[in-house]
Amino acid sequence: MFKSFFALAWLVVPGLLSAQTIRGRVTDQQSVPLPGATVQLKSPARITVTDQLGYFTFDNLSTGTYEGEVRYVGYQTLLLSLSTDEKDLVITLQEDVRITDQVLVTATRANDNGPTVATTINKVTLQKQNFGQDLPFVLNWSPSLVSTSDAGTGVGYTGLRIRGSDATRINVTINGIPVNDSESQGVFWVNTPDLTSSVQSVQVQRGVGTSTNGAGAFGASVNLQTNTRTDVAYADVVNSIGSFNTLRNTIAFGTGLLNNKFVFDGRLSNITSDGYIDLASSDLKWYSVSGGYYGDRTMLKAIVFGGQEVTYQSWYGVPESRLKNDIPAMLETAASEGWNQQQLDNLLASGRTFNLYTYENQEDNYQQDHYQFHASHRATDKLTLQGALHYTKGSGYYEEYRIDNDFADYGLPDVVIGSETITSTDLIRRRWLDNDFYGLTYSLTYETENLNSILGGAWNKYDGDHFGQITWAQVSEVPKDYQYYFNKGEKGDFTLYWKNTVALTKKVEGFLDLQYRRIDYAASGKENRQFDFSVNKRFNFFNPKLGLTYAIDQQNQLYASYAVGNREPVRDDFIDALTGTTPRHESMGDFEAGWRWRKRKLNVNVNYYYMNYKNQLVPTGKVNDVGALIRTNVADSYRTGIELEALWRISPALSWTSNLTVSSNKIAEFNEVIYDYGENFDEYMEVTNTYKNTNIAFSPSVIAGSGFTLTPIANLEVTWLTKYVGQQFLDNTTNTARVIDAYFINDLRVGYSWKPKGMREILLSGLMNNIFDVAYSSNGYTYGYFGGPTEYRQNFYYPQAGRNFMIMLALRL
């Protein structure tokens, strides 16, 4: 055996001793690193991409000089010779005067050196974490961000909050086209499953940010750019498998640059999962196709993508009584909810994965298709025009089995059979949404050495039909497919902005951004709860933003900005408003100031923010005359905090990314409304409790993320990911009996890639989520009432999965 060992060493060791390495860094002309740049050797055929600090490495090379190529979107391709003799090689790329895909998002993105606080995640980073979970989970380690999943696995219905702001306050665009639902202003990531596979980069701006298209950015904005031009033909097959029968299959292809002008790409994905929560399955489909013409000064690009989701509902959450395995409290939960014996038995027999729903087809079924056409033209070296037409079609329903519902709730008369009058029935209903969203976006960019000026905007129109049908009823006299409500919403949104970045001196740069936005919203018809309504409102908003950046030297920058944001109420705010009242729009002043320090191997950002709200809409516990919870305006509230970001390349084999947010989120005066039904439940009294300087719900005071990446040998990468989210209150009362407990989660990701002859890459990677099997919840809600002196309170939570895994194999040709 020892002879065999020494024989093997005799053969291998000389090869290891002669193996050489090429290491370098890719930057722009201002020495800013370019993460995600492609570096390629011609012979032997090797390819790699730069890390977040712009570094790249080629290992296991023979001593010598190699012909190489460096590419990055928006920059000229550079051909050069790379030698194993060179150390600390720095490669500087020049901006490309030809038009590129970058123009699609330039108008709505923040400048890396500007006074706006933003984090950009490139394709390489996204691909490493993309095992098939929705984008909120891929972005989970971004600063000030908290993600959540109804099914507990990151597949299906997922969401995110940034600085405590929910999805309705976060503007989302894809290639500058608005994604937020026009009426609810929310973003439903389940409608775009595996979107991450088609994304080139994501920029998350925190605070008001720069002017953009669509819903007002009232806490943050998420700006996505789909895949850019790939000059070399490719084919990808990516498969993932994991816990809870999670399976993801993706195939993709690209023609490369044809005739030096044309590119075509396509992608198909299918993701299925049983979910962590009982029955919370997902069956998700995704497609994308694009074709582009790339001239020296003109670019035309058509992009079509969409998804269909069939998701079993797990919206109701898990009662706190079930999580604590408190049987008397579970009996009280069932009584408060009015559950029948079968539902109570389900509660008692289940565990953390309890799902109230058991009906076979209790599903959400929705399809959304997006069509975009972009045209860009560089008229002169200083002037670029960009425009886009878009259309989004969405249609679908969610189906529910309803137990013992009153006929009156559906506009139906009681049923008389003989001498018996029947007032209620079990039934199955579908609630439909059928909508169209279309419009155009535009920008005109003028750029000189000292000035960048963008005049842009958008005109968008939304038409949405809301209606409900009864597809089956236990009492046969109910008409089949009876439509029990119908209403229609229409919304027009016009935006015009003018952004200017000007070099005031060699060290001082000024930023001025003026935005006008007009919203026309009309909705009318019969609502689900059987009342007629009519809304017709117009809002005119002026949102100025200004800031300064001071470059102390090439590595140090100070910046400060102040921005104003305004936001209209959502659909439910109008429909559920108390009779005779109208919800007012919300306003916010956002002050940001910070310091950036950029060294070759260490980047540090420190940011302070103060977001001062006027008339913020919050739930108070109050209900309207048909029993719906309503949100009301609170005069004064604020969010303030410090955000720290660091990226440290400790050695060629070890790097660390980290972020920390410490914040205070307060409402100056909050009036909680709770109802007292009397000791015998035969009364109806409204009780108001006033709280001063109280915490805003779902706003943890501490959020932290970290990622240690180790490359022990060539092509092997091991990353330890951690996330801490502090305690969150379920409502605005700062009541410690109504909280989501703080949680600290650790994940481990391992990836090994190699590049056999004839292939770009084979990547085998694994992800172990929640490796310490922490039992935690990431979201929830609460409600309560009095029965005389006794308070009845129910907290519901959305538990996340314990230890679970995913394995991915990617074949790239």
Secondary structure, DSSP 8 states (H G I E B T S, - for coil): -HHHHHHHHHHHHHHHHH-EEEEEEEE-TTS-B-TT-EEEETTTTEEEE--TTSEEEEEEE-SSEEEEEEE-TTB--EEEEEETT--SEEEE--B-SS--TTHHHHTTS--TTSSS-EEEEEHHHHHHH-SS--HHHHTTTSTTEEEEESSSSSSSSEEEEETTB-GGGEEEEETTEE-S-TTT----GGGSTTGGGGEEEEEEEESS-S--SSS--SSEEEEEEE----SS-EEEEEEEEETTTEEEEEEEEE---BTTTEEEEEEEEEEEE--SSTT--EEEEEEEEEEEEE-SSEEEEEEEEEEEEEEE--TT-EEHHHHTT-HHHHHHHHHHHT--HHHHHHHHH--TT--S---TT-EEEEEEEEEEEEEEEE-SSSEEEEEEEEEEEEEEEEEEEEEEEEGGGGT---EEETTEEE-EEEEEEEEEEEEEEEEEEEEEEEE-SSEEEEEEEEEEEEEEEEEEEEEEESSTTS-TTEEEEEEEEEEEEEEEEEEEEEESSSSEEEEEEEEEEEEEEEEEEE-TTS-EEEEEEEEEEEEEEEEEEEESSSSEEEEEEEEEEEE---HHHHHTS-TT-----EEEEEEEEEEEEE-SSEEEEEEEEEEEEEEEEEEEEEE-TTS-EEEEEEEEEEEEEEEEEEEEEEETTEEEEEEEEEEEEEEEEEEEEEEE-TTTT---EEEEEEEEEEE-TT--SEEEEEEEEE--STTEEEEEEEEEE--EESSTT--TTSEE--EEEEEEEEEEEE--TT-SEEEEEEEEESTT----EEEEEEEEEEETTEEEEEEEEEE---SEEEEEEEEE-
